[in-house]
C-alpha cells in the first residue's frame, strides 16, 4: 500500500497508518510505536520485538570459561552446565556474564539464566568506554565488549547495516585485550572512525582520551 507524506507545522512530516492495523493491535492515541531505520527502509511495529528464548547445554571442562563467554555473547538466555563443578566456582564464572545468575542446581548440573539484559540505548557509551579501558583495565574492557556483542546478537545494532562492521571491531578489541600485546595507536581508532558514527566522533576530541588511545 502507498501513503502520502503530510507536512505539519512546517517542520514535521507524518504518514497515516491503516485503521485495520491500528484496531488489530489495539493501539490508542498517544501510544508509543517502535520505529527502526535501515538503508532506504523504515519499519514500524506495535511494540518491542521479542526474540525467542535460546537455551544451550555445555559440559564443564577446562575450556568452560571460554564456552560460557561465547554463548553469552551469542545471546543465549539459559545455560545448563553439566558435569562435576562446584557452585562456588560457577558463581565466579557468572561474574563474567553480566545479568546471569544460578537459579537452580542438582546432581551433575547447574542452571544459569539471564535475569537482566544490557540496554541497547547505552550501546555507544559501552563501546566507547570499552575502547578507552583497553590500555589499563583490560578485564573491565572485556566485560563491556561481551555486553556489546550480546546486544548485537540479541537485537542487532540500532543501525542494522553497520552490525557486522561493529561486531568485527569488537572482535579486534577482544583479541587485543586477550593478547596483552601492544598494538599501534591508530589501528583500532581507524576502524572506529571509518564506521561513521556521529555520536562516536567525540571519542577522539578530548585530550585525555587521545592520551589513552596513544597508550594502546
GIJOVEN-V568553 format. One record per pair of residues at least 4 apart in sequence whose C-alpha atoms are under 7 Angstrom apart, sorted by the first residue. I is the first residue (numbers start at 0). J is the second residue. D is the distance in whole Angstrom. If there is no record, write none. Layout:
BEGIN
I;J;D
I;J;D
END
This chain:
BEGIN
2;14;7
2;15;7
3;14;6
4;12;6
4;13;6
4;14;5
5;12;5
5;13;5
5;14;6
6;10;7
6;11;6
6;12;5
6;13;6
7;11;5
7;12;6
17;21;7
18;22;6
19;23;6
20;24;6
21;25;6
21;26;5
22;26;6
24;45;7
26;30;7
32;43;7
32;44;6
32;45;5
32;46;6
33;43;6
33;44;5
33;45;6
33;46;6
33;47;6
34;41;7
34;42;6
34;43;5
34;44;7
35;41;6
35;42;5
35;43;7
36;40;6
36;41;5
36;42;6
36;158;7
37;41;6
37;158;6
37;159;6
37;160;7
52;76;6
53;75;5
53;76;5
53;77;7
54;75;6
54;76;6
54;77;5
54;78;6
55;77;6
55;78;5
55;79;6
56;78;6
56;79;5
56;80;6
57;79;6
57;80;5
57;81;6
58;80;6
58;81;5
58;82;6
59;63;5
59;80;6
59;81;6
59;82;5
59;83;7
59;84;7
62;66;6
63;67;6
64;68;6
64;92;7
65;69;6
66;70;6
67;71;6
68;72;6
68;96;7
69;73;6
70;74;6
70;75;6
71;75;6
71;96;7
71;149;7
72;145;6
72;148;5
72;149;4
72;152;7
73;149;6
73;152;5
74;149;5
74;152;5
74;153;5
76;112;6
76;113;5
77;111;6
77;112;4
77;113;6
78;110;6
78;111;5
78;112;6
79;108;7
79;109;6
79;110;5
79;111;6
80;108;5
80;109;5
80;110;6
81;107;6
81;108;4
81;109;7
82;107;5
82;108;6
83;107;6
84;88;7
85;89;6
86;90;6
87;91;6
88;92;7
89;93;6
90;94;7
93;99;6
93;100;7
95;142;6
98;113;5
98;114;6
98;115;4
98;116;6
99;111;6
99;112;5
99;113;4
99;114;6
100;111;6
100;112;6
100;113;7
100;114;7
101;109;7
101;110;6
101;111;5
101;112;7
102;110;6
102;111;6
102;112;7
103;109;6
103;110;5
104;108;6
104;109;4
104;110;6
105;109;6
117;146;6
117;150;7
119;150;6
121;125;6
122;126;6
122;147;6
123;127;6
123;199;7
124;128;6
125;129;6
125;143;6
125;147;7
126;130;6
126;144;7
126;147;7
127;131;6
127;202;7
128;132;6
129;133;6
129;140;4
129;143;6
129;144;6
131;208;7
131;211;6
131;212;7
132;136;5
132;137;6
132;140;5
133;137;5
133;140;6
133;176;6
133;215;7
134;211;7
134;214;6
134;215;5
136;140;6
137;141;6
137;176;6
138;142;7
139;143;6
140;144;6
141;145;6
141;173;6
141;176;7
142;146;6
143;147;6
144;148;6
144;169;6
144;173;7
145;149;6
146;150;6
147;151;6
148;152;6
148;166;7
149;153;6
150;154;6
150;155;7
151;155;4
151;156;5
151;162;7
155;159;6
155;162;6
156;162;5
158;162;7
161;165;6
162;166;6
163;167;6
164;168;6
165;169;6
166;170;6
167;171;6
168;172;6
168;190;7
169;173;6
170;174;6
171;175;6
172;176;6
173;177;6
174;178;6
175;179;7
175;180;7
181;215;6
182;215;6
183;215;7
184;212;6
184;213;5
184;214;7
184;215;6
185;189;6
186;190;7
187;191;6
188;192;6
189;193;6
190;194;7
196;200;6
202;208;7
203;208;6
203;209;6
205;209;6
206;210;6
207;211;6
208;212;6
209;213;6
210;214;7
211;215;7
END
